[in-house]
Amino acid sequence: MQNRGKGPRTLGRLFVTHAAVSLVPVLALGGVLAWSYQGEARQRGVAEGRSEAILVAQTAVEPLLDARPLAEGLSQYEKTELNLLVARAVGEHHVLRLRLRDLNGQVVYSDDGSGFSQRPEDEALEAAHGEVVARLTHLNTDANDSGRAGVAAVEVYQPLTAGPDDRVVGVLELYLPYAPISSDVTAGLHRLYVDLGIGLALLYLALFAISASVSRGLRREVKLTTFLADHDPLTELPNRAMFHRRAADSLERSRRSGRQVAVAIFDLDRFKEVNDTLGHHNGDKLLVEIARRLDKHIGRHDTVARLGGDEFGVILSDAVDAEATLWRLREVINQEIEVSGLPLSIDASIGFSIAAEDGNIVDDLVQHADVAMYVAKTQHAGVTRYTAELDHYDTANLALIAELRHAIDADQLTLHYQPKASIADNRVEAVEALVRWQHPAHGLLYPDRFIPLAEQTDLIDALTAWVLTTALTEIRDLGAGFDLPVAVNVSARNFSRDGFADQVISILNQVDVGADRLIIEITETALLTDPARAGTALAELAAVGVRSSLDDFGQGHTSLGYLSQLPLNEVKIDKGFVTDMLTDPSHVAIVRSIIDLGHNLAFRVVAEGVETEDVLSSLKALGCDVAQGYLLARPMPLDDLQQWLTSTVAVPTATP
């Protein structure tokens, strides 16, 4: 009962506080509007002063002037008439000061004799170019004035025109008293302030009424919001945030009690198939039933949470027999579930870690359990405990591999092309295709981020087939005049497959491109992995006209005798030797040796990583055949390549 009575009082205090706080922005709005009205009043005052100055200029001053520029001085008649005008205007306090200036800003007439020795005012020079300049000020506050500041005034600089062509002959400098203007302009402000006050009061009352209405359902909303902040709305299990807090609490208790805590991650196998086949509604029913079963079969002090999607987390407060417990929970999940009249059986992959053997903080334990879960899923192991040896199954990398399978079919991959040019005559000989992945979350990924991962799985076969097909198709479609070969990098894993050469030939036929348009690039590592199989594949490709290139030459330990027996057409000097060959004498020697060796074996020699004219000149002196690198061009999309080929006839001389 005590708690029930405290709630309304607390809610009442919150409501009063909210009402008081709501008053602050209303008052702030009133202040801003009042300040805005005053600013507008000042602007209107300046505008009225400007209008009066124009009237004085057009009706009283300009009729007295002839067409001569004021720089030539005033006639005696003009001075006399101006003195009469000033005597009336100043004497009746319609004007505080009147001066005439020439087009250079110099004073040629002043009612009080001031200003003749002063430097020109900037405003006067602006007015000499036809601009009317007006502002609020006080008399005697300009930098050129002396004496104490006078009354508030509107200072106006008005261009004066004369003659039949209305030429600007000078500038009228006029100080008008602001008090009468202000009185006229602000006469209606008091009523406006009253209306503003009434409007703001009504606004506050409306806000007050809305707050009162909302507060009636506040208690229900607070309870629901508190629940949703810590629970999954579908299964009503704790969510990831509460899972982490409870894991931290369990770790703290385990330090005091000496008991070990286990953290496990469950991921449902083939759940996507259920969603795709039966729809998300039935998938949700399946998740709710699995959540109910797990919650029913865990211990009283244990926790089960839904971490997102088809992933669940479990905290075992006592890790004794943790693996056996998790196997039992897996069997509970595996028991047949009827969804929309269909009996379903779902397996789960489970990874777990134990504190403090596998980590002392929650994040480490969860991450390690996640790694173990991915291993369990990959190896179909059911339940796997984390060990340090599993770290090479990095979670991000495993997820990236799974996404790459989708990326190949979802048009997320693209090819960039880097030209290779003859050093002797600067002629572009070929282009190398380099794959990029436009990842929806991580942006543009380069090959070194995902190719090594793909090479660890059969996915490299599908990726290589995509690159070959796409590169040959795009190079074919460049059109007449661009009959360039394209070089494609091929993995050692591709060459280890029976029938790889047949696959390449099939793609050439499918795309309808001549074999002479394809260059297969293979690294020394690929050759050494299975020399016999690689040699056979290269020979089969050479028989139909496909050329081959040994990439990154100089890094490996290829037997020279074996190298001479391979049907290669070129070798590419690794860019690590080329980039700094001018500063590392040993690299110059290596580059020279590779060029000589390549020529002795009748290979063309390509230097990668050419970035400066000095390096290019040195390679030319050493007899290197082809250059590739940023000096020539960076890798570029197909459209940019076509434009580049159209506009480029030689290797650029500028560095990148």
C-alpha positions in Angstrom: 0.0 0.0 0.0 2.9 2.3 0.8 4.4 2.0 -2.6 1.0 2.5 -4.2 0.5 5.8 -2.3 4.0 7.0 -3.2 3.4 6.6 -7.0 0.7 9.3 -7.4 2.7 11.8 -5.2 5.8 11.2 -7.2 3.8 11.5 -10.4 2.2 14.8 -9.1 5.6 16.2 -8.3 6.8 15.2 -11.8 3.7 16.9 -13.3 4.3 20.2 -11.4 8.0 20.1 -12.4 7.0 19.5 -16.0 4.5 22.4 -15.8 7.2 24.7 -14.4 9.8 23.6 -17.0 7.3 24.1 -19.8 6.9 27.7 -18.7 10.6 28.4 -19.4 10.4 27.9 -23.2 7.1 29.9 -23.4 8.8 32.8 -21.6 11.9 32.4 -23.8 9.7 32.5 -26.9 8.0 35.6 -25.6 11.4 37.2 -25.1 12.6 36.3 -28.5 9.5 37.6 -30.2 9.7 40.9 -28.2 13.3 41.3 -29.2 12.3 40.5 -32.8 9.6 43.1 -32.7 12.0 45.7 -31.3 14.5 44.9 -34.1 11.8 45.2 -36.7 10.8 48.6 -35.1 14.4 49.8 -35.5 14.5 48.6 -39.1 11.2 50.5 -39.8 12.7 53.6 -38.1 15.8 53.4 -40.4 13.5 52.9 -43.4 11.4 56.0 -42.4 14.6 58.0 -42.0 15.8 56.9 -45.4 12.4 58.0 -46.9 12.7 61.4 -45.3 16.2 61.8 -46.5 15.2 61.0 -50.1 12.3 63.5 -49.8 14.8 66.2 -48.5 17.2 65.5 -51.3 14.7 65.4 -54.1 12.5 68.4 -53.0 14.9 70.7 -51.2 18.5 70.1 -52.1 18.7 68.7 -55.7 16.6 71.6 -57.2 19.2 74.0 -55.9 22.1 72.3 -57.7 23.2 72.6 -61.3 24.8 69.7 -63.2 28.3 70.4 -62.0 30.0 67.8 -59.7 30.2 69.1 -56.2 34.0 68.7 -56.3 34.0 71.9 -58.3 32.5 73.8 -55.4 29.2 75.5 -54.7 28.1 78.7 -56.3 27.3 81.7 -54.1 23.6 81.2 -54.9 23.7 77.5 -54.0 25.4 78.4 -50.6 22.8 81.1 -49.9 19.9 78.8 -50.6 21.4 76.0 -48.6 21.9 78.3 -45.6 18.2 79.3 -45.8 17.2 75.7 -46.0 19.4 74.7 -43.1 18.2 77.6 -41.0 14.6 76.5 -41.3 15.2 72.7 -41.0 17.8 72.8 -38.1 16.0 75.6 -36.4 12.7 73.7 -36.3 14.6 70.6 -35.2 13.6 68.6 -38.3 17.3 68.1 -39.1 20.3 67.7 -36.7 23.0 68.1 -39.2 23.3 68.5 -43.0 26.4 68.2 -45.1 27.2 67.9 -48.8 30.1 65.8 -50.0 31.6 65.4 -53.4 32.1 62.0 -55.1 35.4 61.5 -53.3 33.7 61.8 -50.0 35.1 65.2 -49.1 32.8 67.7 -47.4 32.0 70.7 -49.5 29.2 72.1 -47.3 28.4 71.7 -43.6 25.7 73.5 -41.7 27.9 73.7 -38.5 31.3 74.1 -40.3 32.4 70.6 -39.3 33.9 67.8 -41.3 36.0 69.7 -43.9 39.4 68.3 -42.7 38.2 64.8 -42.0 39.0 61.8 -44.1 36.1 60.5 -46.3 33.5 58.3 -44.6 33.1 54.8 -46.0 29.4 55.3 -46.2 29.8 58.5 -48.3 31.9 56.6 -50.8 29.2 53.9 -51.0 26.6 56.5 -51.6 28.8 58.1 -54.3 28.4 54.9 -56.2 24.6 55.1 -56.1 23.8 53.3 -52.8 21.6 54.8 -50.1 23.2 54.1 -46.7 21.2 54.5 -43.5 21.8 53.4 -39.9 20.8 54.2 -36.3 23.5 56.2 -34.4 24.1 59.1 -32.1 25.3 62.5 -33.2 29.1 62.9 -33.0 29.8 59.2 -32.7 31.6 58.7 -36.0 35.4 58.1 -35.9 35.9 61.5 -37.5 33.7 63.4 -35.1 34.8 64.9 -31.8 33.0 65.9 -28.7 30.4 64.1 -26.6 27.9 61.8 -28.1 24.7 63.5 -28.9 21.0 62.5 -29.3 19.9 59.4 -31.1 19.7 60.0 -34.9 19.2 58.3 -38.2 22.3 58.9 -40.2 21.7 58.8 -44.0 24.0 59.1 -47.0 21.9 59.9 -50.0 23.3 60.2 -53.6 22.5 63.6 -55.2 21.6 63.8 -58.8 21.3 66.9 -61.1 21.1 67.8 -64.7 18.9 66.5 -67.4 20.6 63.1 -67.3 20.3 62.8 -63.5 24.0 62.3 -63.0 25.2 61.6 -59.4 27.1 64.9 -58.6 27.6 64.4 -54.9 26.3 62.9 -51.6 23.9 64.4 -49.0 24.9 63.5 -45.4 21.8 64.0 -43.2 21.3 63.4 -39.5 17.6 63.2 -38.6 16.3 63.1 -35.0 15.2 59.5 -34.1 12.9 60.4 -31.3 9.9 61.5 -33.4 10.4 58.6 -35.8 10.7 56.1 -32.9 7.5 57.5 -31.4 5.6 56.9 -34.6 7.1 53.4 -35.2 6.6 52.1 -31.6 3.2 53.5 -31.1 1.6 50.2 -31.9 4.2 48.0 -30.1 2.3 48.3 -26.7 -0.8 46.8 -28.2 1.3 44.1 -29.9 3.0 43.2 -26.6 -0.5 42.8 -25.0 -1.6 40.5 -27.9 1.7 38.6 -27.5 1.2 38.1 -23.8 -2.4 36.8 -24.3 -1.2 34.5 -27.1 1.6 33.0 -25.0 -0.7 32.6 -22.0 -3.1 30.6 -24.2 -0.2 28.6 -25.6 0.9 27.7 -22.1 -2.6 26.7 -21.0 -2.8 24.4 -24.1 0.5 22.9 -23.2 -0.6 22.5 -19.6 -3.8 20.8 -20.7 -1.8 18.4 -23.0 0.6 17.6 -20.1 -2.4 16.9 -17.8 -3.9 14.5 -20.4 -0.6 12.7 -21.1 0.1 12.3 -17.3 -3.1 10.2 -16.9 -1.5 7.3 -18.8 2.0 7.9 -17.6 2.0 5.1 -15.0 1.1 2.5 -17.5 3.6 3.8 -20.0 6.4 3.9 -17.4 5.8 0.3 -16.5 5.8 -0.8 -20.2 8.8 1.2 -21.1 10.8 -0.1 -18.2 10.0 -3.6 -19.3 10.8 -3.0 -23.0 14.1 -1.4 -22.1 15.4 -4.7 -20.6 13.4 -7.3 -22.5 12.8 -8.6 -26.0 9.3 -7.6 -27.1 8.7 -10.8 -29.0 9.8 -13.5 -26.6 9.6 -11.3 -23.4 13.1 -12.7 -22.5 15.8 -10.4 -21.3 17.5 -8.5 -24.1 21.2 -8.1 -24.8 21.6 -5.1 -22.4 20.1 -7.1 -19.5 22.1 -10.2 -20.5 25.3 -8.2 -20.1 24.2 -6.8 -16.7 23.2 -10.2 -15.4 26.5 -11.7 -16.6 28.4 -8.9 -14.8 26.4 -9.6 -11.6 27.1 -13.4 -11.9 30.8 -12.7 -12.4 30.8 -10.5 -9.3 29.1 -13.3 -7.2 31.4 -15.9 -8.6 34.4 -14.0 -7.3 32.9 -14.0 -3.8 31.7 -17.6 -3.9 34.5 -19.2 -5.9 32.0 -20.8 -8.3 32.7 -20.6 -12.0 30.2 -19.0 -14.4 29.6 -20.2 -18.0 28.4 -17.9 -20.8 26.9 -19.6 -23.9 25.7 -18.3 -27.3 23.0 -20.3 -29.1 22.4 -19.9 -32.9 19.6 -21.7 -34.6 20.6 -23.8 -37.7 18.5 -23.4 -40.8 16.2 -20.8 -39.2 16.4 -18.7 -42.4 14.8 -21.6 -44.3 11.8 -21.5 -41.9 11.4 -17.8 -42.5 11.8 -18.0 -46.2 9.5 -21.0 -46.5 6.8 -20.4 -43.9 7.1 -16.6 -43.6 8.3 -14.4 -40.7 5.0 -14.8 -38.8 5.7 -18.5 -38.3 9.3 -17.8 -37.7 8.3 -15.6 -34.8 6.1 -18.4 -33.4 9.1 -20.7 -33.6 11.3 -18.3 -31.7 8.6 -17.8 -29.0 8.3 -21.5 -28.4 12.1 -22.0 -28.3 12.3 -19.1 -25.8 9.6 -20.7 -23.6 11.4 -24.1 -23.6 14.8 -22.6 -22.7 13.3 -20.4 -20.0 11.6 -23.5 -18.5 14.6 -25.8 -18.5 17.3 -23.5 -17.2 18.2 -23.3 -13.5 16.6 -20.9 -11.0 19.7 -18.7 -10.8 20.5 -19.0 -14.5 19.5 -16.6 -17.3 18.4 -17.0 -20.9 18.1 -14.0 -23.2 17.3 -13.3 -26.8 20.3 -11.4 -28.2 18.7 -10.7 -31.6 17.5 -12.6 -34.6 17.8 -16.3 -34.0 20.5 -15.9 -31.4 20.1 -16.6 -27.7 22.4 -16.2 -24.8 22.5 -18.3 -21.6 24.3 -17.6 -18.3 25.0 -20.7 -16.2 25.6 -19.5 -12.6 27.5 -22.8 -11.9 29.7 -24.0 -14.7 30.1 -27.5 -13.2 29.0 -29.9 -16.1 28.3 -26.8 -18.3 28.9 -28.8 -21.5 26.5 -31.5 -20.4 23.9 -28.9 -19.5 24.2 -27.2 -22.8 23.8 -30.5 -24.7 20.6 -31.1 -22.7 19.3 -27.6 -23.7 20.2 -28.3 -27.3 18.1 -31.5 -27.1 15.2 -29.4 -25.7 15.4 -27.1 -28.7 15.6 -30.1 -31.1 12.4 -31.6 -29.9 9.7 -31.4 -32.5 7.7 -28.1 -32.7 4.4 -27.8 -34.5 4.1 -24.5 -36.4 0.9 -23.8 -38.4 0.2 -27.5 -38.5 3.7 -28.5 -39.6 6.1 -30.5 -37.4 9.5 -28.8 -37.3 12.8 -29.9 -35.8 15.5 -27.2 -35.3 19.1 -27.8 -34.3 21.3 -25.2 -32.6 25.0 -24.5 -32.7 26.3 -23.6 -29.2 29.6 -22.0 -28.1 30.5 -21.3 -24.6 33.3 -19.9 -22.4 34.0 -20.2 -18.7 35.1 -17.5 -16.3 37.9 -16.9 -15.3 39.6 -19.5 -17.5 38.4 -17.9 -20.8 38.1 -14.3 -19.6 37.5 -12.0 -16.6 35.1 -9.5 -18.2 31.7 -10.0 -19.8 32.7 -8.7 -23.2 35.6 -11.1 -23.5 33.5 -14.1 -22.4 30.7 -13.2 -24.9 33.2 -12.7 -27.7 34.9 -16.0 -27.0 31.6 -17.8 -26.7 30.6 -16.2 -30.1 33.8 -17.5 -31.7 33.2 -21.0 -30.3 29.6 -20.9 -31.6 30.8 -20.1 -35.2 33.2 -23.0 -35.0 30.4 -25.3 -33.8 28.3 -24.1 -36.7 31.1 -24.4 -39.3 32.2 -27.9 -38.1 28.6 -29.1 -37.3 29.9 -29.8 -33.8 26.7 -29.0 -31.8 28.4 -27.6 -28.6 31.9 -26.2 -28.6 33.9 -24.7 -25.8 36.2 -21.8 -26.5 40.0 -22.4 -26.6 42.7 -20.0 -27.6 43.4 -22.2 -30.7 40.0 -21.1 -32.1 41.0 -17.5 -32.4 41.8 -17.9 -36.0 38.0 -18.4 -36.5 37.6 -14.7 -36.1 33.9 -13.8 -35.8 34.1 -10.9 -38.1 35.9 -12.9 -40.8 33.5 -15.8 -40.6 30.6 -13.4 -40.9 32.4 -11.7 -43.9 32.7 -15.0 -45.7 29.0 -15.7 -45.2 28.2 -12.2 -46.6 30.6 -12.7 -49.6 28.5 -15.7 -50.7 25.6 -13.3 -51.0 27.7 -10.4 -52.5 28.6 -12.5 -55.6 24.9 -12.9 -56.4 23.8 -9.5 -55.2 25.9 -7.4 -57.6 28.0 -6.0 -54.8 31.3 -6.8 -56.5 32.9 -4.7 -59.1 36.1 -4.6 -61.1 38.7 -1.9 -61.3 41.3 -1.9 -64.1 45.0 -0.9 -64.0 46.8 -0.4 -67.3 50.2 -1.9 -68.2 52.2 0.1 -70.8 55.3 -0.7 -72.9 58.3 1.3 -71.6 59.9 1.6 -75.0 57.0 3.3 -76.8 54.5 4.1 -74.0 51.8 2.0 -75.7 49.2 0.4 -73.4 49.5 -3.3 -73.8 47.0 -4.7 -71.4 45.0 -4.0 -68.2 44.8 -6.0 -65.0 41.4 -6.7 -63.4 41.3 -6.0 -59.6 38.1 -7.0 -57.7 36.5 -4.7 -55.2 33.6 -5.3 -52.9 31.1 -2.5 -52.3 30.0 -3.7 -48.9 26.7 -2.2 -47.7 28.0 -1.6 -44.2 31.8 -1.4 -44.4 32.1 0.5 -47.7 34.6 -0.3 -50.4 36.7 -3.4 -49.5 39.9 -4.2 -51.2 41.0 -7.7 -52.2 43.4 -8.2 -49.3 40.4 -8.0 -46.9 38.4 -10.8 -48.4 40.4 -12.8 -50.9 42.5 -14.6 -48.3 39.3 -15.6 -46.5 37.7 -16.8 -49.7 40.9 -18.9 -50.4 40.3 -20.8 -47.2 37.0 -22.1 -48.6 35.4 -23.3 -51.8 34.1 -19.8 -52.2 37.3 -18.9 -54.1 36.1 -21.0 -57.1 32.8 -19.0 -57.4 34.7 -15.7 -56.9 37.3 -16.5 -59.6 34.6 -17.6 -62.1 32.8 -14.3 -61.5 35.9 -12.2 -62.0 36.8 -14.1 -65.2 33.3 -13.8 -66.7 32.9 -10.1 -65.7 36.4 -9.0 -66.8 36.2 -10.7 -70.2 32.6 -9.4 -70.8 33.6 -5.8 -69.9 36.8 -5.8 -71.9 34.9 -7.3 -74.9 32.3 -4.5 -74.6 34.9 -1.7 -74.6 34.4 -1.8 -78.4 36.6 -1.3 -81.5 39.9 0.3 -81.0 40.3 -1.1 -77.5 41.2 -4.7 -78.2 43.3 -5.0 -75.0 44.0 -8.3 -73.2 42.9 -8.4 -69.5 45.0 -10.0 -66.8 43.1 -11.9 -64.0 44.8 -13.1 -60.8 44.1 -16.8 -60.1 44.5 -18.5 -56.7 46.6 -21.5 -55.9 43.3 -23.2 -54.7 41.9 -22.7 -58.3 44.9 -24.5 -59.8 44.5 -27.3 -57.4 41.1 -28.1 -58.9 40.8 -30.7 -61.6 39.3 -29.2 -64.7 40.3 -25.6 -64.0 41.6 -25.1 -67.5 38.4 -26.5 -69.0 36.4 -24.0 -66.8 38.5 -21.1 -68.2 38.0 -22.2 -71.8 34.3 -22.7 -71.2 34.0 -19.1 -69.9 35.9 -17.8 -73.0 33.5 -19.6 -75.2 30.5 -18.4 -73.2 31.6 -14.8 -73.4 32.7 -15.2 -77.0 36.1 -13.7 -76.5 39.4 -14.9 -78.1 41.8 -16.7 -75.9 44.5 -14.1 -76.8 42.5 -11.5 -74.8 43.1 -13.3 -71.5 46.3 -13.4 -69.3 46.2 -15.6 -66.3 48.4 -14.3 -63.4 49.6 -16.9 -60.9 51.9 -16.3 -58.0 55.1 -18.3 -57.2 53.2 -19.6 -54.1 50.5 -21.1 -56.3 53.2 -22.8 -58.4 54.9 -24.3 -55.4 51.7 -25.5 -53.9 51.2 -28.1 -56.6 53.7 -27.6 -59.4 52.6 -30.6 -61.5 49.0 -29.7 -61.5 49.7 -26.0 -62.1 52.0 -26.8 -64.9 49.4 -29.1 -66.6 46.7 -26.4 -66.3 49.0 -23.7 -67.7 49.9 -26.0 -70.6 46.3 -26.7 -71.4 45.5 -23.0 -71.4 48.6 -22.1 -73.5 47.4 -24.7 -76.1 44.3 -22.6 -76.8 46.2 -19.3 -76.8 45.7 -18.1 -73.2 48.9 -16.3 -72.0 50.2 -16.6 -68.4 52.2 -14.4 -66.2 54.2 -15.2 -63.0 53.1 -12.5 -60.5 55.2 -11.1 -57.6 58.4 -12.8 -58.9 61.3 -12.6 -56.5 59.4 -13.3 -53.3 59.3 -17.1 -53.6 61.9 -19.8 -54.3 60.9 -21.1 -57.7 63.4 -23.5 -59.2 65.0 -22.0 -62.2 65.0 -25.3 -63.9 61.3 -25.7 -63.3 60.6 -22.1 -64.3 62.2 -22.7 -67.7 59.9 -25.6 -68.4 56.6 -23.7 -67.7 54.6 -22.2 -70.6 54.9 -18.7 -69.2 54.9 -15.5 -71.3 56.0 -12.9 -68.7 57.2 -12.4 -65.2 56.2 -9.5 -63.0 58.9 -8.1 -60.7 57.4 -7.7 -57.2 56.8 -4.0 -56.4 58.7 -4.3 -53.1 61.9 -4.3 -55.2 60.8 -1.7 -57.7 59.4 1.1 -55.4 62.7 1.8 -53.6 65.2 0.5 -56.2 66.8 4.0 -56.4 67.6 4.1 -52.7 68.4 0.4 -52.1 71.4 -0.9 -54.1 70.5 -4.6 -53.4 67.0 -4.1 -54.9 68.5 -2.6 -58.0 70.7 -5.7 -58.4 67.6 -7.9 -57.9 65.6 -6.0 -60.5 68.5 -6.2 -63.0 68.9 -9.9 -62.4 65.2 -10.6 -62.9 65.2 -8.6 -66.2 68.2 -10.5 -67.5 66.8 -13.8 -66.4 63.4 -13.1 -67.9 64.9 -12.1 -71.2 67.2 -15.2 -71.3 64.1 -17.3 -70.9 62.3 -15.4 -73.6 59.8 -13.8 -71.1 58.6 -10.2 -71.2 59.3 -8.5 -67.9 56.8 -6.3 -66.1 57.7 -4.0 -63.3 54.9 -3.4 -60.7 54.8 -0.3 -58.4 56.2 2.2 -60.8 55.4 5.6 -59.2 58.0 8.1 -60.3 59.7 9.2 -63.6 63.1 8.4 -62.1 62.2 4.8 -61.4 60.7 4.5 -64.9 63.9 5.9 -66.5 66.0 3.5 -64.5 63.8 0.5 -65.6 64.1 1.7 -69.2 67.9 1.8 -68.9 67.9 -1.8 -67.5 65.8 -3.0 -70.5 62.5 -3.7 -68.6 59.7 -4.2 -71.1 56.5 -3.1 -69.4 55.6 -0.7 -66.5 52.5 -0.9 -64.2 51.9 1.5 -61.3 50.5 4.9 -60.2 52.7 6.8 -62.6 50.7 5.4 -65.4 47.3 5.2 -63.7 45.6 4.0 -60.6 43.1 1.2 -60.8 39.8 2.6 -62.1 36.2 1.6 -62.9 35.4 0.5 -66.4 33.8 3.8 -67.5 36.8 5.7 -66.3 39.1 3.3 -68.1 37.3 3.9 -71.4 37.7 7.7 -70.9 41.3 7.3 -69.9 42.1 5.1 -73.0 40.4 7.6 -75.2 42.4 10.6 -73.9 45.8 8.9 -73.2 48.3 8.0 -75.8 51.4 7.8 -73.6 52.6 7.2 -70.1 51.9 10.4 -68.0 55.0 12.2 -66.9 53.5 13.6 -63.6 53.7 11.6 -60.4 50.5 10.6 -58.7 
